[in-house]
Amino acid sequence: MTPAIELIRIDKRFGSVHANKDVSLAIEPGSIHGIIGENGAGKSTLMSILFGFYHADSGEIRVKGSPVKIRSSSDAIALGIGMVHQHFMLVEPFTVLENVVLGAEGGRLIGPALAKARAELERLAADYELEVDPDAIVGELPVGLQQRVEILKALFKGAETLILDEPTGVLTPDEADHLFRILRTLKDQGKTVILITHKLREIMAITDRVSVMRRGELVATKETKATNVEELAELMVGRRVLLSVEKGPSNPGETVLEVKNLTWKDRKGVPRVDNVSFSVRKGEIVGIAGVSGNGQSELLDVIAGIAKPSSGQVIFEGKDIGILGDPRHVREEGLAHVPEDRQHRGLIGSFDAAESAILGWHHLEQLGKGFRLDRDKVVARARAEMEEFDVRPPDPFLKSSKFSGGNQQKLIIAREIKSNPDLLIVGQPTRGVDIGAIEYIHKRIIQLRDEGKAVLLVSVELDEIRSMSDRILVMFAGRIMGERGPGADERELGLLMAGVARDAA
């Protein structure tokens, strides 16, 4: 069978970084082909070459057996290749319809193009379970529906091969399940799907074949049914990986954080955090479970001083920090914060790694005097943290936006943990992070707990919450539905996450 896509001896360098090393890969038509690897393994670079975002230094691309030149994304689209990026390429103030037709207007008059697109959207929605309101403003849609818009864009432009880069990194479990149904439908309709992901269970559940990349090289291609999670993890990392979190019992001490009757309302007066009370003690990890959008993000913002509470108190080491409403003063009290959104909250993409590594701590005397930073000290600090936390590449001068998502996350976690906080609050610590980095991040958080620090952990990954937490709180619609121990039944937690009252659960 002639491959739908064939990459032959693709090689690509970015300065000293050898992103792809002589990679050859064949994708069968009408299949779902997974590409896995650690962050920085080269998988996104390889697919960006296929989609025309980058140009290979050497090698050949064939589509349906014919050699092709892909100089831009327009060339890729013309060859029937579409791509849904990890960070969506949508114009948020535009409607769904306007986003789908953008770049494919077909003439000076937009009216006929929009009418044609509306009819085509209705057909695609019916064929592939991609229902979305064509007149909705994209920026007002949840991420799951925004992703559907990206898929619709690709299909509208005639994609026969669809590349998805970490598609479930921002989805709830239900949204991920729906996406998999869409991918199976695409396959059944004869489309070819290339799935870039780090989630091995998803690979096992949805793909026909899987290719493993490590440090720029393709190290194996397997029939999915002939492999397993353990083998794939070892191929990805080059060593055996612990797939479960190893930690001893907690030894909780005095209370570090006490949240009392906390409420936060949005501009419309809707309570996003509704009369929440809980505590976190030294030497323990308190996890907050819940489907994204149920008040966890707003709760972390109030505790971190980014937002002021509408009512209630945030008591940190005996002091009401809720009234400060100032992240800098909160951090000076000994609180560190790993935000949920690393792209917009955790770092500045145009800054180099050394600069992002001191964000929030740039005023420290050891980094300079007055308004002047000591560049050598800033770079030395970043270099040491990057080495300790295995940030790849370990280049303090590389722009923050050039790192893979997982390495951006490690850069942020290094910055916050190395501040030696009394309390670490972490939002989605391993979102979009590969299995080797997940293992490392978990170890560092547990190490912090074992050193007697307090940790408040928010994650939509229920397995992560259950394996990491010493106590589990469940949020729904801004309220705490209940508290459970680490051995809590997954079904019971799921009911609480769905809003079923504690007694009923």
C-alpha positions, -999 to +999 in steps of 0.1 A: +000+000+000+014+034-010+018+055+022-004+086+026+027+105+038+063+095+036+092+114+053+126+103+040+158+111+059+145+145+073+172+165+090+168+198+108+190+220+130+183+252+149+218+265+156+234+241+180+202+221+185+198+191+163+160+188+163+156+161+137+183+136+129+179+117+096+142+108+104+123+084+080+087+077+086+058+062+066+021+069+075-005+044+061-036+059+045-069+056+065-051+050+098-045+068+131-007+070+136+007+082+169+040+100+174+053+101+209+084+113+227+096+135+255+092+173+252+120+184+229+122+150+212+116+166+178+081+154+170+064+188+167+094+200+146+090+171+123+052+177+118+059+215+114+082+206+085+054+185+070+030+214+073+055+239+058+062+260+090+098+249+089+120+238+060+141+207+064+179+211+059+179+179+040+155+150+032+124+143+011+087+144+015+063+123-005+025+125-006+007+095-020+040+083-034+049+115-052+078+137-042+066+172-032+081+206-021+063+221+009+075+257+012+046+270+033+014+260+050-005+270+018+015+243-001+006+217+026-031+226+025-031+224-013-017+188-009-045+179+015-025+183+048-041+201+077-028+207+112-044+215+145-017+231+168-013+227+205-020+264+209-049+272+186-044+295+156-078+313+158-089+349+157-108+352+189-131+382+180-142+365+148-171+341+146-167+304+139-178+309+103-153+338+098-125+317+112-132+287+091-134+308+058-103+329+067-077+324+040-101+306+017-125+335+008-121+328-029-127+363-042-132+400-033-167+395-020-170+378+014-208+372+012-208+342-012-178+326+006-196+328+039-228+313+024-208+285+009-189+279+041-221+278+062-236+250+041-203+231+042-200+235+079-235+220+083-224+190+062-191+185+081-208+188+115-233+161+105-206+138+090-180+141+118-199+150+150-184+185+149-214+205+159-207+241+168-227+273+163-213+290+132-222+325+145-206+321+180-177+343+188-146+320+190-131+338+221-163+330+240-162+293+233-148+267+257-115+252+246-132+219+235-153+237+210-124+259+198-106+227+190-135+216+169-133+249+150-096+241+142-106+207+129-134+222+108-110+247+093-087+219+082-116+198+068-131+228+050-099+234+032-098+198+020-075+180+044-071+143+038-043+140+063-049+157+097-021+164+121-031+170+158-004+183+182-012+174+218-049+177+212-061+167+247-037+189+267-065+214+273-095+191+273-116+177+301-120+138+301-154+141+285-141+164+258-112+141+251-136+111+247-157+131+222-125+140+203-116+103+200-151+096+186-144+123+160-110+108+151-125+073+147-152+088+124-125+106+104-107+073+100-138+054+090-144+081+063-109+074+049-090+103+065-055+098+078-048+111+113-014+118+128-016+122+166+013+139+185+009+132+222+027+123+254-003+104+269+005+067+265-030+055+275-045+076+247-020+061+223-031+026+233-068+036+231-070+053+197-040+046+174-033+018+149+005+023+149+029+044+170+063+059+163+087+068+192+111+097+190+140+104+214+164+134+212+156+141+175+158+104+163+131+079+154+139+050+176+109+026+169+076+021+151+052-004+166+018-018+159-001-005+188-018-038+196+017-054+197+031-031+224+022-018+259+025+013+280+057+001+298+076-006+266+066+027+250+076+046+281+111+030+282+115+037+244+106+074+250+129+080+279+157+055+272+153+039+307+127+023+328+101+049+340+080+047+371+044+049+359+031+052+395+040+079+421+061+066+449+057+085+481+057+076+518+031+087+543+027+124+551+038+139+583+016+170+586+025+197+610+010+231+618-014+249+595+002+271+569-028+282+549-064+286+561-091+297+537-122+309+556-156+314+539-139+326+507-161+341+480-150+357+447-175+372+422-169+381+386-178+414+370-214+403+366-217+394+403-216+357+397-198+338+425-170+318+409-157+308+443-186+303+467-181+302+504-150+280+503-132+269+535-102+245+539-067+244+553-033+231+542-006+221+567+032+217+566+043+184+552+012+176+532-002+179+496-038+189+494-052+182+460-083+199+444-101+178+419-127+190+395-136+195+359-120+226+345-140+258+349-155+250+383-137+278+403-103+262+408-085+288+387-102+317+404-094+302+438-057+300+430-058+336+418-072+348+451-047+329+472-018+341+450-029+377+454-038+382+417-075+388+427-090+402+459-117+382+476-153+395+475-156+382+511-139+358+534-103+354+544-070+339+532-048+333+562-012+325+554+010+318+584-013+338+607-016+368+584-046+378+563-030+380+528-064+383+510-065+420+518-032+426+502-044+418+466-007+421+455+012+391+442+046+405+450+038+410+487+022+375+488+054+360+474+075+379+498+055+363+526+068+329+514+042+317+488+052+304+454+028+300+425+030+278+394+001+291+373-022+270+352-015+290+320+023+289+314+020+308+281+003+339+295+010+337+333+042+317+338+066+333+314+070+359+286+077+343+253+099+371+239+121+370+270+151+347+270+151+317+295+173+336+320+148+364+322+118+342+325+136+323+352+136+353+376+101+366+369+085+376+402+119+374+419+137+400+397+137+425+426+159+404+448+191+421+460+214+392+450+204+397+413+213+434+412+210+468+428+184+494+423+169+493+387+199+474+373+201+437+371+235+419+371+233+400+339+260+375+348+242+366+381+209+362+363+224+339+337+243+319+362+211+314+383+192+303+353+219+279+341+221+262+375+183+258+376+181+245+340+208+219+348+192+208+381+157+205+366+168+190+332+154+218+310+162+211+274+181+226+257+200+241+288+204+274+270+197+305+292+198+327+261+171+309+241+138+327+238+112+313+262+088+307+233+112+284+216+111+258+244+086+229+241+057+231+265+071+206+289+104+224+291+087+257+297+068+240+326+101+227+341+116+262+338+087+277+358+086+249+384+124+253+389+119+290+395+092+286+420+106+256+439+141+271+441+125+302+459+123+278+490+086+286+496+066+277+528+036+271+505+036+261+469+004+264+450+004+245+416-021+247+388-021+218+363+016+209+370+019+183+342-005+197+315+011+190+281+041+174+297+058+141+286+060+110+308+097+115+318+091+151+328+059+141+347+079+116+368+105+143+376+079+170+384+061+147+407+093+137+425+102+174+431+068+182+445+069+152+468+104+161+479+091+196+488+064+180+509+089+157+526+110+188+535+081+200+555+066+224+530+029+228+523+015+221+488-018+230+473-023+211+440-050+217+414-053+193+385-080+180+361-061+147+359-079+125+384-051+100+384-026+127+393-048+140+421-053+105+436-016+095+434-001+128+446-025+140+473-026+133+510-061+149+512-085+155+482-110+183+480-135+182+451-149+215+436-180+219+416-196+252+406-173+271+429-181+251+460-162+223+479-184+192+475-165+171+499-131+159+512-116+124+507-084+105+514-059+094+488-075+060+485-109+075+475-129+055+450-126+070+415-164+067+409-172+085+441-148+113+432-164+114+397-199+118+413-186+147+434-170+163+404-204+161+386-221+179+415-237+150+433-239+159+470-216+143+495-243+121+511-256+109+478-221+101+466 
